[in-house]
Amino acid sequence: MATLVKPSTRPLTTAEIAALALSLAHLGAGPQAITARRGLRHTFEHLEIDDEVVATTLATLTEPLAVDVASRARVIADAITSRLMIRLHYRDAGGNVTIRDVEPVTCLVHREYWYLVGVCRMRRAIRAFRFDRVIAVEPTLTPSRPHLADRFLPFQRRAA
């Protein structure tokens, strides 16, 4: 029989939320993803969250992705764990479409959006790509350099 442990009142870090997002992205839209999200929702219900950004982020994390977005998320997550570059067909906020080779680092959820965080070869810089703006993603066989995700999380609060 499992023993229940009192939930921590320590807030989740951005790195922990990113790890949860990456894991859920791997699961795609299948039955295990539904079960995992239900478990997270149950866990989060017992946490005292006094930060609106964290509360919104956790709510987004527990909502299912659209099937087409979940399919792209799975390709992205597989590339992250395989350390392979991907080719993104991406529509930016202005509606411009570009094709970019990206070294994926992690997936994360911030507020109501899912993101891929990676090194964009076109911009030669770290970028966060919103999942709902990714038109297509192509896996490649080109190795990506190893990156530590916690150095690339754009929304984390920095210690003063």
N, C-alpha and C positions, 0 to 999 in steps of 0.2 A: 504494500500500500504506500502511495506517495505521501510525503509529509509536506504540508503547505508551510511556506515561509512567509513571514510578514513582509510585504513589499517595501522596498527601500524608499525613503522620502527624498533621496538624492536625485536630482534631475538627470535625465539621460543626456549624455554628451552628444555633440554633433557626430562624432565618430561612431558611437553606438547606433544612432539613428541611421547613419549611412550603411552600417553593416546589416541592419535589419532590412533596409531598402534593397541592398544588393541580394540578400537571401530571397526576398520576395520576388525580385525580378527574375531570379533563376527559376522560381516555381512557375512563372508565367501566369496563366489564367486557369490552371487545372484545379482539381479537387483538393490537392494538398495546399495550394495557395489560399483557397477559401477557408480551410481549416486553420491554417496559420494566422490569417487575418482575424478570424473569429477569436482565436486564443489571445492575440495581441489586444483586441478590443476589450476582452474580459480583463486582461492584466491592467490596461490603461484606466479602466473604470475605477480601479482601486487606488490609483495614484492621486495624490493631491497636487494638481498642476495649477500654478498661479501665474504662469507665463502664457499669454495669448498666442504668441508665435509657436511655442512648443505644443500647445493644445491643438492648434490648427494643423500643424505638421503631423502630429500623431493621428488625428482624425483622417487626414489624407492617406497616410500610410496604411490604414486599416480598410480603406475603400478599395474595391476591386478596380483594376485597370481595364480599359476597353480591350477587347480581344486583339485588335490589330496593334495597339500600343504594347500589350503584354507580349506579343510575339516579337516585336522589335526589342523590348526590354530583355527578353531571354537571350537573344543574339548578343546584345551588349554585355550582359552579365557573363555569358560564356567567354567572351573575348577578354574580359577583365581577369577572370580566374585562369585563363589559358595564356595570358600576357601576349595577346596578339592585337595588332593594330586593326582598326575598322575604318570603313569608308562610309561617311554620313552624307546623306542628301538632306540638307537642312534649310528650312525656311525661317529667316530671322523675323524679328518683331516688325520690320518694315515690309515684309513680304518678299524680300530678295531670297532667291534660292542659290545655294552654293553646294559644291561637293567638296568635302574635306576629309583628309586622312587624319585620324585621331588616335592617339595612344590613350586608351581608356584607363582611368584610375579607379573610380568608384561610381556608384549610383547613390543618389541621396534624394530626400524629400524635404522641401522647405515650403512652409505654408501650404498652399493648395497645389503645388506643382512637383512633379518628379523631374530630376535632372541627371544627366550624365556629366561627370566631371572628368576632363581629360586634357592632354596636351595636344593642341591643334597644330598640326604641321604647317598649315597655311599661315596662321598668325604667329607661329613660333612662341606660343604662350599658353598658359592654362586657361581653359574656358569651361563654362557650365552651359550645357545644351539642354533646353527643355524637351522632355520626351514628346509632348504634344506638337512640337514643331519639327520633329524628325520625320521626314517623309519616307525614307528608306534607310536601311543599314545593311552593309555588305561585310561579311567576315572576310578577312584576308589571312594569308599564311605568313605575313611579315611580323617578326617578333617585335614586341614593344619593350622598352626599357622598364625595369621594375621601379615602381614609385610607391612611397608610403602614403596611404590615403589621408592620414591625419594632417599632412603638410599641404593638402590641396582642397580642404573643405572651406569654401568661400563664405559660409554663413555662420561659422563658429565665432563665439565671443572670445576675444583675446584677453588674457589676464593683464591688468593695468600695471 
